[in-house]
Amino acid sequence: MFATFFATLFELTLRRAFLIVTAFTCGLAFAQDPRIARFEQSLLADGIRDQHNAPMGLAAHMAHYKVPGMSVAVIENGRVLWAKAYGVRDAAGAMPVDTNTLFQAASLSKPVAAMTALALVESGELTLDGPINNQLRRWKIEDQTYDAQNRFLANAVSLRDVLSHKAGLGVGGFQGYATDAKIPAIEEILQGRSPANNSQVALVQPPGFSNLYSGGGYTVVQLAIEDARRSKFELEAARLVLNPLQMSRSTYARPGGADNFASAHTASQPIAGGYRMHPELAAAGLWSTPSDMARFALALARTEPGQPQAVSARLMASMRQSHGKPEYDFGLGVSIHHTESLRWFVHLGANRGYRASMWVAEGGKYGAVVMTNDDAGGGLAREVIQAVALSHEWPEFLPPPITTVPTTAEAIALWVGDYRLAPTRWLSVRESAGQLYARFYTGAARNDAPLVGAHPGSWERLHALAPNPADGSGAVQVGTTHAKLVRDAATGAKRLLTPRRGSESLQPATDRPIPLLSTAPVWVRGSFNDWALRNPLLLNETGGSATLQLSTGRHELKFASADFQTVDLGVMPQSAAIQPNAAPQALSTRGANVVLHVASAGTYTLEVLRLPDGDLAVQVKPKP
């Protein structure tokens, strides 16, 4: 009863703020564009465009995701077409978001840092190729020797490698710090030394071997900029990029209580202190607005002369050029996505309590920037950009239309069940009021949990793209996951076919045990705050073990080969963290990371076990 009351109160508050902010931020020039009103009524639940999925209003969509505030800027034909803000800065207050409200840009900081570095390449103060260690004074990347076959040489790492995430450096992201915490110096962050809350920034795979996203690498870029100029990064970024591109609302300074900024939220609850601080400025420390980031996106994407620029056309073209592998297409500071005739330059951002998204097509033909102040804002941002594409008729960004074929209740019932996708990976399908809902879950055994309500929690609407009206077989989509259901006409048995990773071809789901033997070495590899942690894991058909030196606290680990392809094991869900001496926890292929909670620092043995049913499990014990 109370939960319902507060949910209703949250939605009413959001709707009221929506109306206030609409009136406040919609200038006369924007008010004449009917596409804004169309956009606000064009959001599609789950991003599915079919004849039954009626568009939702933006206020209802924000309430659905429980996102207090959001700001949007739209690009078209080489200019910022319009900008508008919605909701409130803080769920506990009533101050509306406006187009000048600052949000943490999170990883949208990285392309700004990349452009700052390229400006120093332009002036000859940094070099794009050659060892980046030669450009560092206060700290240097160290060689890493793991065994006779794996010696990673620091002098093989260039600035180009770091900017395109192919340097092989670890520390994918950063946790941030409470507003009253002691903030580490940049050398302490790179060394992984207290009061820093991350591990050492170090080589965890051969430079140039494959793309490995690294916030730690961008902290190396921050140091290189500071060492080259003997100045603070934030001053150089402002001088070289923010000021030339007229990004007047962008700053690396910490906002105060009287400033116009959006507070961070998790599950619509404000974070203590209003936000987390990020001294890793190049990787995650920028505060900005969608309008400013849209100006940045245009500087990145446009090719015609006479526009505000921070670097030459030659170096700007290098930012847009692919420097990565085909499956992970990275430029310098941005990822590159391809549609039929356009390239899109993209970056997403996720700091605790904030989500941001920047998309711009080459030439600035189309684009949008969305910033939100809740962890749930990533899904909302994706659907907001899709709604912009629908209302503005961007043909190459539109979701494909789907026609759902009418079918019978008997055929719908045939879909209901639990489908085993991997030894511990399942898809559960349930029916409610003629609609199918699905969720993924993990476990060694089937979980016949019932569907409660129409669209609760982790259940997503399952869309039949082209079902056979007679027997219900056909293609389906759950969120962004595609699959195909096939029935054996003779036995009635059902199989769910799922795409292989990196391939569009559908392959039968299988119950075969996860293979352990590999020609590639396998390690227990750290993730996020533990990338430097890397220990050999000797696997055979019965399992294997590794010795880990662990500090007190939370650790995220991954069992993987160097390419993350030959062997890539994880445990799911992440919330099922492992305690030392606890029962074995089931592993799944290509799952989330193994999460460990360690109460006492020390040496631990991590064991991978082959269970009697063929599944894998992991167990951690203090080493005697």
N, C-alpha and C positions, 0 to 999 in steps of 0.2 A: 504493500500500500504506500509506504513512505517512498520507496524507490520510484514508483509510478508518479507520485506527486512531484518529486524533484526533477524527474525527467520532463514532465509537462512544464514545470516552471522554467527549466533550462530552455525548452523550445520556445515558450512565450517570450522570454527575455531576448533570445536570439532574433525572433521575428520582429520585435519592437526595434532592436538595434538595427536590423536590416533596413527597416523603413526610414529610420533616422539617418543612417549613413548613406542610403540611396539619395535622399534629398540633399545631404551635405556635400557629397563628392561628385555628383553628376553635374558638371558644368554645362553652360548653354550650348557649347559646341557639341558636346557628347549627347546632350538631350535630344538633338535632332536626328541622331542615328538610330533607326528602329531596330537595328541588329542587336543593340545592347539589351533591349527588352526581350528579344527572341532568345538571346543567350541565357538570360536569367530563367527562362522556362524550358530550356533544352537539355537539361542534365538527364542522363540515362543511368538507371541503376545497373551496376555491374558492367557498364560500358557496352551493353548488348543492344543492338538496333534491330528490333523485330516488331511485328505488328501488334504484339501484346504488351510490350514494355513501354508504357506511356511515359513521356518525359516528366520529370519532377521539377518543381520550382527550386531555385537556389537556396532559399531560406530553409525549406524542408530538407534539402540535401545536407546543408551544414548541420542541422539538428540531428539528422540521421547519423552523421559521423561524429557528432558532439564536438565540433570545431568552433571555438568561440569567435575567432576573427580571421579574416582573409583579405588579401589585396591582390589585384589583377592588373596587368598591363598587356595590351594587345598590339602587335606589330602587323602592318600591312603595307606593301609597296614601298618599303624603305623608310618608313616613319612610324613613330608611336601613334597609333590610331586613336586609342582611348585608354584611360586608366580609371579604375573605380575600386572602392573598398567596401567591405561588408562586415557586420558583426561588431564585437567589442574587443578592446585591448586586453581586458582581464575578465574572466567569467564571474569574478566576485564583485565587479563594478559595472558601471554603465557608460564609461567613456568610449565613444565610438572609434573604430579604426577609420583613418582617412588615408588619402594617397601619399601623405607625408609621414605616416607612421613607420617607424623602423622595425624590421624583423631581423633576426639572425639569418644571414644568407647561408650559413653552414658551408657545405662543400662548393657552393657557388663562389666561395672565396678563391678556389683553386685556379679557375681561368683568369681571374684578375691578377693573381700572383704570377701566372705564366706570362701574361702580357707585360707585367712589370719587369720580369727577368729579360724578356725579349727587348725591351727598351734599353736595358744595359748591354745586351748583345749589340744593339744598334750603335751604341756609343763606344764600343770596344772595351767596356769594363768587365764583361763576362764573355765567355766563348760557349757556343752551343754544342760543339763537339770537342773531344779531348777530355781528360780526366777532370771530373768536377772537384776531386780532392785538391787539385792545384789551385783552385779558387776559394778554398776554405782556410781560414786562419785559426779559429778557436777550437775546432773539432774536425775530425776526419773520419770517413767511412773506413772500417777495418776489413782486411781480408778475412774470409771465413773458410776454415778447413774442416770438413766433416769426415772424410775418409780419403783413401787414395784416389778415388774416382771423382770426388766432389770438392774442388778447391775453387772458391769464388773470389775473384780478384777485384779489389775495390777500384783499381786504376782502370778497369774496363767500364766504369760507370761514367756517363757524360750527363750534362745538363739536359740534353735532348732525351736521353733515356728516362730521367727522373720525371720530366714534364709529361711524357707519354706513358708513364706507369709501366715501363719495361726494364727498370733498373734492377729488379729483384729485391728491392728493399721491403722490409716488413713494417708492422704497425699500420694496419688498415685505417683505423679511425681513432678518435680520442673521446674520452668520457666527459671532459670539462671539469670545472672546479666550482664548488659552492662560492657564493659571493663573499663569504667571510673566511675563506681558506687562504693559506699561504700559497702564492703562485710561484711555480718554478721558473728559473731562468732557462733560456733556450738550450744552453749546454746541458742542463740537468734533464730536460725533455729528451734530447738526443741520446744521452747516456742512460736513460731510464733510471735516474737516481733521485731519491727523495728530495723534495716533496712531489716530484712527478709521479703520476699514477699510471704510467705506461711502461712497457718494457723498452729495452734499448733498441734504437733504430739500427738495424743491421741487415746484412745480406742474408736472405733465406732461400734464394734460388739463383742460378747463374744469371748475370746481367745479360739482357737481350733474349733470354730463353723464351719467355712468354710474358703477356701482360699480367701484372699483379698490382691491383689498386693499392696505393700507399699514401696515406696522410703523412706518415713519417717521412716519406720522400719529399713532400712539399715543405716540411719543416727544414729539411736540408736546403731547399731552394731559398727559404726565408733567411737562413744563415748566410748563404752565398751572397744574397743581395746586401745584407747588412755588412758583411766583411768587405765586399767590393767597394761600397760607398762609405764605410766607417760611419754609418748612420743607422737610425732605427728603420725597420721595415715599413712601419705605418707611414712614416714621413716620405719615404721613397715611393710607395704605392700611390700616395696622394699626389705627389709632384709629377710622377710619370704617367699615371693612368686616370685616377679619379678626377683631377682638375682638368686635364685636356679634354676628357670626354664629358665634362659638365655634369658629373655625378655628385651634385651638391649635397645630397642627403645621405651619402655613403661615408662611413667612418669606421675606424678600428677602435675608437675610444669607447670606454664603458659608459652606457647611458645612466643618468641619475633619475631619482624619483620624479622630478618635474619634467623630464623629457618625454617626447611623444614616441613611445616605443610599446610594442606588443609584448606582454608577459608570456612566458613559456607555460604550457600545460601538458599534463599527461592524463589521458582519460577525462578531459575537461576539468581537472583539478590543477590549480596553480602550483608551480614549482616553488619551493622555498627560496626566498630572495629574488624571485621574479625571473631568473634565468641562471644558466651555468656559464662561467667565464671560460674563454678559450685563448690562452696565451699562444697557441699554435695558430698564429694569425693567418699565415699563408694558406693553411689547410682548412681552417674553420672559423676564423675570427672576425669576418666582415659583418657589419650591420648595414643594411641597405633597404631600398624600396623596389617594388617591381618596375616602376618608371625608370629609376636609375639603371637597374640591371637590363632593362630593354634598350637603353642607350648603349650600354656596353655590348649587348648582343648585336646591335646594328653595326657598331664599329668592327666587330668580329666578322660579320657576314657580308657587309657591303664591299663592292669592288670598285665603284665609280670614284673618281677624284673629287676633291672639294668638300669632303665630309670630315667632321672631327675625327682625328686618329691619334693614337699614342705611339705607333711604330709605323715603319714604312710598309708599303703594299707588299713588298717581297717577304718581309718577316710575318706580316699578317697572313699571307698565303700559306706560310709554313705552319701556322696554327691550325689552318683548315685542312692541311695535307695529312693523309693517313700515315701514322708511324707505328701502327700496331699489327696484330695478327688479324686475319679476316673475321674470326669469330668475335674479336674484341677490338673494334675499329676505333682507335684513339688518335686524335690530333695532338697538338701541344696544349694541354689544359682542358680539352673538351672531347667528348665521345662523338662519333659520327654515325648517323643513321641514314639509311637509304630508302627512298620511296621510288616510284616508277621513273620519275625524271628529275628528282631533286635530292640534294644532300641536306641533312639537318644537323646542326651543331647543338649539342645537348649537354646539360649537366643537371643533376639532381642534388639536393642537399638534405641532410638529416642530422641536426643537433638535437639533444634532448629537449623536447617541447616545441620544436620547430620543424617544418618541412617546406622545401622550396623546389621549384621546377622551372627550368629555362629551356625553351625550344625556339630555334630560329632557323628558317630555311635560307640556303645560300642566296646572296643578293638582298636579303631582308624582305623576300617576297611575302612570307607569312611568319608569324611567331607569337609567342606568349610567354609571360613570366607570372608565376603564381607563388605567393608566400602565405603560409598559415602559421598559427601559433598553438598547434597541438600535434602530438605524435601521430594522431589519426589523419593528419592532413595530406599524407602522400596519396592515398586513394582518392580523396576529394580533388586534389590538384590534377590528377590524371583525368578525371571525369570533367573537370572544369575546362581543361584545354580541349578535350574532345567536343564539349558543348560549344566552345568558341568556333571550332572548325565547322560544326554543323550549322550554326547560325550565320557564319560568314562565308559558307560554301567554299571551303578549301578542299578541293577534290582529292588531293593526295594525302590528306590527314583524316578523312572520314572513316569511321568504322564500317566494315562491310555490312550492308543490309542483309537481314536474315528473314526468310519466310518459314514460319513454323507450320508444318503439315498437320492438319487435324488427325487425330487418332482416337482410339477407343480407350475406355477405362481399363479394359483387359490388357491392352497393349502397354499402357502406362504402368500397370502393376508389374509387368514383366521386367521393368528396369529396377524395381526395388530390390535391394540386397547390398551385400558388402563384397567389394571386389579387391582382391589381393594384387597389388601392383609390384611389390617386391617382398622379400621375406618378412619385413616388419612394416610395410607401407600399404595402407588401405584407402579405398574410396567407399564411403557409405552413402547410399542413395535412399531417400524416403519420399513418400507422397503426402501432400496435404492440399485439400480442396482442388484437386485436379492439376496441381503443379508439383513438379519434382524438385527436391532440394538435395544438396550433396555437401559432404565435408570430407577432408582428408584426415586421417589419424594414424597413429603408430602403435604397434604392439605385436607381440608374437602370436596372439590369438584374435579371432574375430570379436568385435565389440558390437552387440546388437542394440546400441543405445537408440531410444525412440526420438523422433523429431518432436520438439515442443514448440508450438506456435508456428506462425507463418514464415518467419525469416529470422530466427533467433541466433545470436552469438556467431559461431563459426560456420553455420550452415549458409550456403549460397544457393541461389536459384540455379537450377540446372536447365540449360536451354538445349532443346532438341533441334539441331540445325536442319536435318533432313531425314526424319524417322520414316521407317516403313510402317504405314498405317496398319498393316496386317499383324506384324509380330513385334513392333516396337524397336527393331534394330535400326541402327543408323549412327550418324555422327552426333556428338554432344559437345557442349562447351560449359565448363565450370569456371567462372571468372575468366582468367586468361588461359586456362588449361583446356586443351582439346583432347578428345578421346573418341573411340568408336566402339559401340556395343554390337556384338555378333552372337546370334543364337544358333545352336546346332539343331536343325529341324528334326533330326531323328531322335536325339536324346533330350532336347530341351535345355541342355547345359548352356550357360552364358559365359562369354569371355569379354573382358574389356581390353581393347587395344590402345596403347599409349605411345606417343612419339618418343623416339630415342632422343637423347640430349644432342642438340646440334643438327638434328635431321628432321625433315618434315614427313618422312615415311613412317607409317604406323607399323609397329611391331607387336606381336602378341605378348601380353603380360605373362610372366613365368614365375613358377615357384622354385626355380633352381637355387641352390645355396649360393651365397655371395662368394666369388672366387677370392682366394687369398694369395695363391702363388702368382708371382709376377717377375718379369725380367728386370723391372725397375726397382730400385731401393724404395722402401717405405719408411716414413718417419711419423712420429707423433709431432705434429706441427702446431705451434701456437697460433691463435687468431685474435684479431683486434688488439687487446692489451698484452698479448703474449707471443707476438710474431717471432721474437728472437729465440723462444724456446723450441728446440728442435733436437729430438733424440731418435736414434735408430730403433725401429720396431721390426724384429725378425719374425716374419710370419710363415706359417706352414698350414697344412690343412686342419690342424687341431687348434691353432691360435698362435699367440706370441706374447711377449712382454717387453716393457721398456722401463728404465729407471728415470724418475723425474725428481728434480730438486725444486720444490714448490714453496712459495711464500704464503703467508696467511691471506685469505680472501678468495675472490671469485676468479676462476680461470676458464678460458674457452680454448679448446683444443680440437684439432682435426687430424684424422689418420689419412695420410695421402702420400702419393708419389710426387716427384718433383713437378710433373705436368698437371697434377690435379685431375688427370683423366684416367690413367691406367688403374689406379686405386684411389678412391675417394669415398671414405666412409664417415658417417656421422650418427649422432643419436637424436631422436626426436620424441617428444617436443623439447625445446630448449628449457622450458619450465621444469622439466623432470631432471633437476640437477643431481649429480652424484655426490654422495658423502663417502669419505673413506670408511671401509669395512661394511658398506651397505651391500645389499644383494646385487648381483649382476644386472646391468641395464642393457636392454636390447639395442643393437645397432641397426642402422638402415643405410643403404647405398644412397649417396648424394643427399644426405640428410643435413640437418643443422649441426652446429658444432657440439662437441662433447663439453658439457658444463660441469666444472668441479667446484665445490665449496670446501675450502681447507680451513679448519679452525686453528691448526698449529703448523707453523713452518717446519719443514723437514724433508727427508728423502722418502719417496713413495715408489712403490712398484705398481705400474699400470698393466693389467693383463687383458688381452683379448681372448675370449673363450669361444669355442665352437659348441653350441648347445646340441642336445640329442636330436632336435627337430631340424638341425642344419643351420639355424639362425646363428648370428654372432652376438656376443654380449661383451660388455666391458666392466671391469671391477678394479677398484683402487684400494691398496692396502699400504699402511706404513711399513717401510722396509726395516726389518730387525737390525 
